[in-house]
């Protein structure tokens, strides 16, 4: 299995990494390759994942678990919730502590699943979630557009905190860069959430080299810039 390349860039010491290589590529791979069927409380004889990654000031397991397709129906039919929760716990038993979800997955229901599965072991894991799509908070209807206005970010975070059953989001990142909202406004809104204790770290996904907003995020987040991570999808590593 390939490991995520990490590149340190400049004096700001923020990090770029290939998110799709860091996270396990879907439930099917995780279930068939790494995590056989085990009970929720069944301990692993020995952790499979022992290597760690430093993402700025955030440390996570070198392999993470992408939870998107577990029940969201994005790429395959939803799986049985009890089986999925056993899978998530099996991942933790085997050394995985980085779990990725998003408001848009479902929408909403994937965050609820992750929150239910990880709330009993919250102190052992790092949870990442995302904002950025224009989704009706009541109906879940998506317009097909983006929405990273500061008031929208704050509303998404409040809802995600509730669904994930946490007091703070370990890593919050922008799912897609919204061209209608200056990145400084986005970063400023997240800086306020960091200062209020509702968010611990902020990332971008994806972030293209041709118009990389990461440095502008650092400038906008003066005083909390060590918590800014540049997490990009496959587009980040294109020449």
Phi, psi and omega in degrees: 000133184285152180257151183287126176288141178237131183236123178273133187235110168070188186291337181287344177055040172266164191242144171248141175208156180277100189298323183288341174272332179289318182273144176298134189278069170100160182297320184299316179296314181299315185291321187271331186263315189254323193237093175292167181295122178219160177289162182302320185266001184288116182283150174283142177299319179207134179302133177281324183257106180246341181286148183241160175233137173259117176250088189065237178266004181258129179247133182221169174294150183294338174242132176246170180245115176279116187266002189308310189273005183293318180214003185280339183076013182295317184234347179202163180300146178303146179264168178297129186298320181296321178293321180294318179296322175297320178298314181298317179293324176296322177298316179298317179300334182263011172103359178277129178229009181246115185238131188245131177215189179193153173305322187287344183282103181129296355285166172078318191290336179289320175298320179298318179297313180298318178298316179295318183290322189260349182301325179290342182232036186304323184285357181256357190227162173243126183247128176248137174218174191221157171232170172139338178265155180272100185235131177293121185292343181267311185265340185079006181289133179260135179278346186092356181255185180251157178204103177238033175294145183308319180294326177292318179301313181298319180294319179298316181298317179300317180291320180294320177303318180292313182293323181277351179060044180231161176268340179212143177271124183297315180219116177248125175225158182283120186294316174218142179290126181271111184292347182270352181238121178304137182299334177296325177291320177298310182296324179296320178295318180290325177302317178298322179291325176294314181295331179275356177086009181270341178225141180258321181218155184233136178223171179237137180205119348274168180227111186279142179302322186296334181215056186288117182272006188299316181294323177294327175298317179299318180296319181289335183255035179309126181101336177232015188293340177293349179261010179264122178243140176260099180255114184244156173277200186298334182295336184296327186262007177284142179279000000 
